Amino acid sequence: MNLKNALTKILSFLRVQSKIGGLEISDSAVRFAYFAGGSLKTLSLRLPTGIIENGEIKNYGLLVEALQKLRGLIPADFGNKKIIDVIVTLGSVRIYTQVFSLPLVEEKDLKEAIQLNIKMVSPLDLSQAYAGWQLINQNKNELKIEILSAFAQKAFVDMLRNALNEAGFFAIAVESGGLSFTRLIREHGLNFRTDKPFLVLSIDDRGLRFMVIRLGYLHFEYFQSWKDIQGDEKEISWENFEEEIKRNLHQVLNFYGSHWPEPLTEVVIASSTLVNEISKAISENFSVNVSELRFNLGQPLQREWYEVAGSAVRGETPREEDEDINLFGMTVQEEFYQQRIMDFVGFWRILIPSSLAILVVFLFITRLFLGSMSKSLESQSSLRLNPQQAAEIASISSKIKEFNKSVSLLSKIQGSMKPKTDIIDKLTLMMNINGIVANRVYFQSEEQPIDFSGEAESQEKILSFKNALSQNPAFTSVNLNLSDIKQSERGFSFTITFSLKR
């Protein structure tokens, strides 16, 4: 075992680091995946019809119940944390993606230019949507960069966040199934090359999906459901199915040719059935190479697991290095910063009692040893002692008394310790629900008020957080001055004070 692996295990034991799994949510199922011992572990739960339909949560209660059941199925080898950290991928919920180009600009002007273009290309009203972006290409020869943007309905995402919190999940990021799928291909695709663009034809229980992958990133995505293909017919014949593939593939290839200069000469099929038949139909009608998508995961993987496996791959990426799109209205780095504060508190919550317990045991053993020595010396008290021996015995007796006092003092300290686990969990939950990012928490003593400084997207969320504190019986003397609410780069910063109810 090398030093890095040993350190990772130690930090994991102390809860400084936590494992992150992938969680897929679609109309028909919820799936969970994570890496353990070098292999991908998976589990799933079918959803009854009608919980999620056309990108809307129709039955919030049943969704929470299903997520709670899935949470209960997660085995101990993933970890025994009360809250499970996940990267969420939306398998069938509509996420809009768009690639746009910008001229090379200075870094200080880049974000402003990107935000302006996002407003222009967004298919949704940005006041009702979450938007995210990531840099996918920087062409220094042509002095331009390419940005991949994504958009999701804000109402759906907020409701999903609340459902996940109730079910025992903490969502670090949310992304589309197409982005997760592309990551799995980029990281684990067999014979994958970033310098060669290709088209992925994916076939699953939802329908046909065409994805243009260029430079290792998703550039275009088109989906057609089985319902649209079937139309008014009772079933889909092979002739109709083949015709739909040819028609859609022709449109996608034409779209690609009008947007990017590199020739697209390869189609990769991602399907659990009819691979040979589909390959033949494409080869006979298009001048492209056709192959089947395969992975180097060291284990077979069925088509329905591709999206959640891609989100599990993202979970393995260090948080500070994760710059992929997040549609939770907060960057992955901000979510990571918030989580790191909670992990740090949890780390010391374990370390302090453990250290005291170890010290008590050490003092107890020392006390037994010195006590045994004292009895031995007492049994020899009838012997004639010279002045030097008498001084040594007096010194040892004095040390015994000091150790006895130390043991008694530590026992009193340990007995007076009050667990703060529930308080931290309640505060964390209220922060997550209201979208609060903590900047500073100053806790001097139980007799002094707690100073809490943080940031939020809007003043309404700050007031909602204040009201949540006031209504919680664990807190008292909640005080928020409106003059302490100030505009910042992330929205609004604020300072609030409150005390713990004794």
C-alpha positions in Angstrom: 0.0 0.0 0.0 1.5 3.4 -1.0 1.4 6.5 1.1 -1.4 8.1 -0.9 -3.7 5.2 -0.4 -2.9 4.9 3.3 -3.6 8.6 3.8 -6.9 8.3 1.9 -8.0 5.5 4.2 -7.0 7.4 7.3 -8.9 10.6 6.2 -11.9 8.5 5.2 -12.0 6.9 8.7 -11.8 10.3 10.3 -14.6 11.6 8.0 -12.4 14.3 6.5 -13.2 12.8 3.1 -16.5 11.2 2.1 -17.4 9.0 -0.7 -19.7 10.3 -3.5 -22.0 8.1 -5.5 -23.9 8.6 -8.7 -27.7 8.9 -8.6 -29.9 8.8 -11.7 -33.5 10.0 -11.5 -35.8 9.3 -14.5 -39.5 8.8 -15.2 -39.3 5.0 -14.7 -36.5 4.3 -12.1 -34.0 5.7 -9.6 -30.5 4.2 -9.9 -27.4 4.4 -7.6 -23.8 3.5 -8.6 -20.4 3.9 -6.9 -16.9 2.5 -7.2 -15.6 0.1 -4.5 -12.5 -2.1 -4.7 -11.9 -1.2 -8.3 -15.3 -2.2 -9.6 -18.6 -0.5 -10.2 -21.4 -1.3 -7.8 -25.0 -0.7 -8.9 -28.5 -0.9 -7.4 -31.9 0.4 -8.6 -35.6 0.8 -7.8 -38.4 1.0 -10.3 -40.8 4.0 -10.0 -44.5 3.6 -10.3 -46.0 5.3 -13.3 -47.0 8.9 -12.8 -44.4 10.1 -10.2 -42.4 12.0 -12.8 -43.9 12.9 -16.2 -42.6 15.2 -18.9 -40.1 16.8 -16.6 -42.5 17.5 -13.8 -42.8 15.9 -10.3 -46.4 14.8 -10.2 -46.3 13.0 -6.8 -43.7 14.5 -4.4 -44.6 12.1 -1.5 -44.1 8.9 -3.6 -40.8 10.3 -5.0 -39.5 10.9 -1.4 -40.7 7.4 -0.4 -38.9 5.8 -3.4 -35.7 7.7 -2.7 -35.8 6.7 1.0 -36.2 3.0 0.0 -33.2 3.4 -2.3 -31.2 5.0 0.5 -32.0 2.0 2.7 -30.6 -0.4 0.0 -27.1 1.2 -0.1 -24.7 -1.2 1.5 -22.2 -0.5 4.3 -19.2 -0.7 2.0 -20.2 2.7 0.6 -20.1 4.2 4.1 -22.3 4.6 7.2 -22.9 8.3 7.0 -26.4 9.5 7.8 -26.4 11.7 4.7 -25.3 10.2 1.3 -23.3 12.6 -1.0 -24.3 12.2 -4.7 -23.9 13.6 -8.2 -27.4 13.6 -9.7 -28.0 12.9 -13.3 -31.4 13.4 -14.9 -32.1 10.4 -17.2 -35.3 11.5 -18.9 -36.0 15.0 -17.6 -35.5 17.6 -20.3 -32.2 19.5 -20.0 -31.4 21.9 -22.8 -27.8 22.1 -24.0 -26.2 24.6 -26.3 -22.6 25.2 -27.5 -21.5 28.7 -28.5 -18.2 30.3 -29.4 -16.5 33.5 -28.1 -13.4 35.3 -29.1 -10.5 35.1 -26.6 -10.9 37.7 -23.9 -9.2 38.5 -20.7 -10.1 36.3 -17.8 -11.7 39.2 -15.8 -14.1 39.8 -18.7 -14.8 36.1 -19.5 -17.6 35.4 -17.1 -19.4 38.6 -18.0 -19.2 37.6 -21.7 -20.4 34.1 -21.0 -23.4 35.3 -19.0 -24.4 37.6 -21.7 -24.3 34.8 -24.3 -26.2 32.5 -22.0 -29.0 35.0 -21.9 -29.0 35.1 -25.7 -29.0 31.3 -26.3 -31.2 30.2 -23.4 -34.5 28.5 -24.6 -36.0 29.2 -21.2 -36.8 32.4 -19.2 -33.7 32.6 -17.0 -35.8 33.9 -14.1 -37.5 30.5 -14.1 -34.4 28.4 -14.9 -31.0 27.4 -13.6 -28.1 27.7 -16.1 -24.6 26.2 -16.0 -21.6 26.3 -18.3 -18.1 24.8 -18.8 -15.2 25.5 -21.1 -14.8 22.7 -23.6 -12.3 24.0 -26.1 -9.7 26.8 -26.5 -8.4 27.3 -30.0 -5.4 29.6 -29.8 -4.9 29.5 -33.6 -8.4 30.8 -34.3 -8.4 33.0 -31.1 -11.7 31.6 -29.9 -13.1 29.4 -27.1 -16.1 27.1 -27.1 -18.5 27.0 -24.2 -21.1 24.3 -23.4 -24.1 25.6 -21.6 -27.1 23.8 -20.1 -30.5 24.9 -18.8 -33.1 23.3 -16.5 -36.5 24.3 -15.0 -35.9 26.0 -11.7 -39.1 24.7 -10.1 -38.3 21.1 -10.9 -34.7 21.4 -9.6 -35.8 23.1 -6.3 -38.5 20.5 -5.7 -36.0 17.7 -6.4 -33.4 19.2 -4.0 -36.0 19.2 -1.2 -37.0 15.6 -2.0 -33.4 14.5 -1.9 -32.8 16.2 1.5 -35.8 14.5 3.0 -34.7 11.1 1.7 -31.1 11.4 3.2 -29.2 12.5 0.1 -27.0 15.6 -0.3 -26.8 16.6 -4.0 -23.4 18.1 -4.8 -24.3 18.7 -8.4 -27.0 17.9 -11.0 -26.4 17.4 -14.7 -28.1 15.9 -17.7 -27.9 12.2 -18.6 -26.2 13.1 -21.9 -23.3 14.9 -20.0 -22.9 11.9 -17.7 -23.0 9.4 -20.6 -20.3 11.5 -22.5 -18.1 11.5 -19.4 -18.3 7.7 -19.1 -17.2 7.4 -22.8 -14.4 9.9 -22.3 -13.0 8.3 -19.2 -13.7 4.6 -19.9 -14.5 4.2 -23.6 -12.5 1.5 -25.3 -10.3 2.9 -28.1 -11.6 6.4 -27.4 -9.8 9.3 -29.0 -10.4 13.0 -28.3 -9.0 14.1 -31.7 -11.7 12.2 -33.7 -15.4 13.4 -33.6 -18.1 10.8 -33.7 -21.8 10.3 -33.4 -23.3 8.1 -30.7 -26.7 6.4 -31.5 -28.1 5.3 -28.2 -31.2 3.0 -28.0 -32.9 2.3 -24.7 -36.4 1.9 -23.2 -37.0 5.7 -23.6 -36.2 6.0 -27.3 -33.5 7.1 -29.7 -30.8 9.5 -28.7 -28.2 11.0 -31.1 -25.2 12.6 -29.5 -22.3 14.4 -31.3 -19.1 14.1 -29.3 -16.3 16.3 -30.3 -12.9 16.9 -28.5 -14.2 14.5 -25.8 -17.3 16.7 -25.0 -21.0 16.7 -25.9 -21.6 19.3 -28.6 -25.1 18.3 -29.7 -27.9 16.1 -28.5 -31.2 15.1 -30.2 -33.8 12.7 -28.6 -36.9 11.0 -30.1 -39.2 9.0 -27.9 -40.8 5.7 -28.8 -44.2 7.4 -28.5 -43.2 9.9 -31.2 -41.9 7.1 -33.4 -45.0 4.9 -32.9 -47.5 7.6 -33.6 -51.0 6.1 -34.1 -49.7 2.6 -34.8 -50.2 -0.2 -32.4 -46.6 -1.3 -32.6 -43.4 -0.2 -34.3 -42.4 -2.3 -37.3 -38.8 -2.9 -38.2 -39.3 -1.0 -41.4 -40.6 2.1 -39.5 -37.8 1.8 -37.0 -35.1 1.6 -39.7 -36.7 4.5 -41.6 -36.6 6.7 -38.4 -33.0 5.9 -37.8 -32.0 6.8 -41.4 -34.1 10.0 -41.4 -32.8 11.3 -38.0 -29.2 10.3 -38.8 -29.4 12.2 -42.1 -30.6 15.4 -40.3 -28.0 15.1 -37.5 -25.2 14.7 -40.0 -26.4 17.7 -42.0 -26.5 19.7 -38.8 -23.0 18.7 -37.9 -21.6 19.6 -41.3 -23.0 23.1 -41.1 -21.4 23.8 -37.7 -18.0 22.1 -37.5 -15.2 21.7 -40.0 -13.8 18.2 -39.1 -15.5 15.3 -41.0 -17.7 13.0 -39.0 -17.0 9.5 -40.3 -17.9 7.2 -37.4 -21.2 6.2 -35.8 -21.0 4.3 -32.4 -24.0 2.3 -31.4 -25.0 2.0 -27.7 -27.7 -0.6 -27.4 -28.3 -3.9 -25.6 -30.2 -5.4 -28.7 -30.3 -5.3 -32.5 -26.7 -4.0 -32.8 -25.9 -6.0 -35.9 -29.1 -5.1 -37.7 -28.8 -1.4 -36.9 -25.1 -1.5 -38.0 -26.1 -3.0 -41.3 -28.9 -0.5 -42.0 -26.5 2.5 -41.3 -23.6 1.0 -43.4 -25.8 0.4 -46.4 -27.1 4.0 -46.4 -24.3 6.2 -45.1 -20.5 6.5 -45.8 -19.5 6.1 -42.2 -17.8 3.5 -40.1 -20.1 1.8 -37.6 -19.0 0.2 -34.3 -20.4 -0.9 -31.0 -19.7 1.1 -27.9 -17.6 -0.8 -25.4 -15.9 0.1 -22.1 -12.7 -0.8 -20.3 -14.4 -1.1 -16.8 -13.3 -4.7 -16.4 -17.0 -5.8 -16.1 -20.0 -6.0 -18.4 -22.4 -3.0 -18.2 -25.9 -2.9 -19.6 -27.2 0.1 -21.5 -29.5 1.4 -18.7 -26.5 1.9 -16.4 -24.5 4.3 -18.6 -25.8 7.6 -17.3 -25.5 6.7 -13.6 -22.1 5.2 -14.1 -21.0 8.5 -15.7 -22.2 10.4 -12.7 -20.3 7.9 -10.4 -17.2 8.7 -12.4 -17.7 12.4 -11.6 -18.1 11.5 -7.9 -14.5 10.1 -8.0 -13.1 13.4 -9.2 -11.6 15.6 -6.4 -14.2 18.4 -5.7 -11.6 21.2 -6.2 -10.9 19.9 -9.7 -14.5 19.4 -10.8 -15.4 22.2 -13.3 -18.2 20.4 -15.1 -21.7 21.9 -15.3 -23.9 22.1 -12.2 -27.6 22.9 -12.5 -28.3 23.4 -8.8 -27.7 27.1 -9.0 -24.4 26.8 -7.2 -20.9 25.8 -8.5 -19.5 22.5 -7.4 -16.7 24.4 -5.7 -19.2 26.3 -3.5 -21.0 23.0 -2.7 -17.6 21.5 -1.9 -16.7 24.4 0.4 -20.0 24.1 2.3 -19.6 20.3 2.6 -16.0 20.7 3.8 -17.1 22.9 6.7 -19.6 20.3 7.8 -17.0 17.5 7.4 -14.5 19.6 9.4 -17.0 20.0 12.2 -17.7 16.2 12.1 -14.0 15.4 12.2 -13.5 17.4 15.4 -16.7 16.0 16.8 -15.1 12.5 16.6 -11.5 13.5 17.4 -12.0 15.4 20.7 -14.0 12.7 22.5 -11.7 10.0 21.0 -8.6 11.8 22.2 -10.0 12.3 25.7 -11.0 8.6 25.9 -7.5 7.5 24.9 -6.0 9.9 27.4 -8.3 8.6 30.2 -7.3 5.0 29.3 -3.6 5.9 29.4 -4.0 7.6 32.8 -6.0 4.7 34.2 -3.3 2.2 33.1 -0.6 4.5 34.5 -2.6 4.8 37.8 -2.7 1.0 38.1 1.0 0.7 37.4 1.9 3.4 40.0 -0.6 2.0 42.4 1.0 -1.4 42.1 4.4 0.1 42.6 3.1 2.0 45.7 1.8 -1.2 47.3 5.1 -2.9 46.6 7.0 -0.1 48.3 4.6 -0.1 51.2 5.2 -3.8 51.7 8.9 -3.1 52.0 8.3 -0.3 54.5 9.7 -2.4 57.3 13.1 -2.4 55.5 15.7 0.1 56.6 15.7 3.0 54.0 18.5 5.5 53.5 17.6 9.2 53.0 17.9 8.9 49.2 15.5 6.0 48.9 13.0 7.8 51.2 13.1 10.9 48.9 12.4 8.7 45.8 9.4 7.1 47.5 8.1 10.5 48.6 8.4 11.7 45.0 6.6 8.7 43.5 3.8 9.1 46.1 3.4 12.7 45.0 3.1 11.7 41.3 0.5 9.1 42.2 -1.6 11.8 43.8 -1.2 14.1 40.8 -2.3 11.4 38.4 -5.3 10.6 40.6 -6.4 14.2 40.4 -5.9 14.2 36.6 -8.1 11.1 36.1 -10.8 12.6 38.3 -10.7 15.9 36.4 -10.9 14.3 33.0 -13.8 12.1 34.1 -15.7 15.2 35.1 -14.9 16.9 31.8 -16.0 13.9 29.8 -19.2 13.7 31.8 -20.0 17.3 31.3 -19.6 17.2 27.4 -22.9 17.7 25.6 -23.2 16.3 22.1 -23.8 18.9 19.4 -24.6 16.4 16.6 -28.3 17.2 16.4 -27.6 21.0 16.5 -25.1 20.8 13.6 -27.4 18.5 11.5 -30.4 20.9 12.0 -28.3 24.0 11.0 -26.9 22.1 8.0 -30.4 21.1 6.8 -31.7 24.6 7.1 -28.7 25.9 5.1 -29.2 23.4 2.4 -32.9 24.0 2.1 -32.5 27.8 1.8 -29.4 27.8 -0.4 -27.1 29.4 2.2 -23.3 29.2 1.9 -21.5 29.6 5.2 -18.5 32.0 5.3 -17.8 32.1 9.0 -19.3 30.5 12.2 -17.9 31.9 15.5 -18.9 29.9 18.6 -17.2 31.2 21.7 -19.2 29.5 24.4 -22.7 28.3 25.3 -23.2 31.5 27.2 -22.3 33.7 24.3 -24.4 34.2 21.0 -23.2 32.4 17.9 -22.1 34.8 15.0 -23.0 33.3 11.6 -21.9 35.0 8.4 -22.9 33.7 5.0 -24.2 34.3 1.5 -27.3 33.6 -0.5 -28.7 34.3 -4.0 -31.5 36.5 -2.7 -32.7 38.4 0.3 -35.8 36.2 0.4 -33.6 33.1 1.1 -31.8 35.0 3.9 -35.1 35.9 5.5 -36.4 32.3 5.0 -33.2 31.1 6.8 -33.8 33.5 9.6 -37.4 32.4 10.0 -36.4 28.8 10.0 -33.9 29.5 12.9 -36.6 31.4 14.8 -39.1 28.6 14.5 -36.7 25.8 15.5 -36.9 25.1 19.2 -33.1 24.4 19.4 -32.3 28.1 18.8 -33.2 31.3 20.5 -32.5 35.0 20.4 -32.3 35.0 16.6 -31.3 38.5 15.5 -30.9 39.7 11.9 -30.3 43.4 11.2 -31.4 44.5 7.7 -28.4 46.8 7.6 -26.2 43.7 7.8 -27.6 42.4 4.4 -25.3 43.6 1.6 -25.0 42.8 -2.0 -22.1 40.6 -3.1 -20.7 38.7 -6.1 -22.8 35.7 -5.3 -26.0 37.7 -4.4 -26.2 38.9 -0.9 -24.0 38.6 2.2 -25.4 38.8 5.7 -24.6 38.3 9.4 -27.0 36.8 11.9 -26.7 36.0 15.6 -28.5 33.3 17.6 -28.1 31.3 20.8 -28.5 27.7 21.7 -31.5 26.9 23.9 -30.3 25.3 27.1 
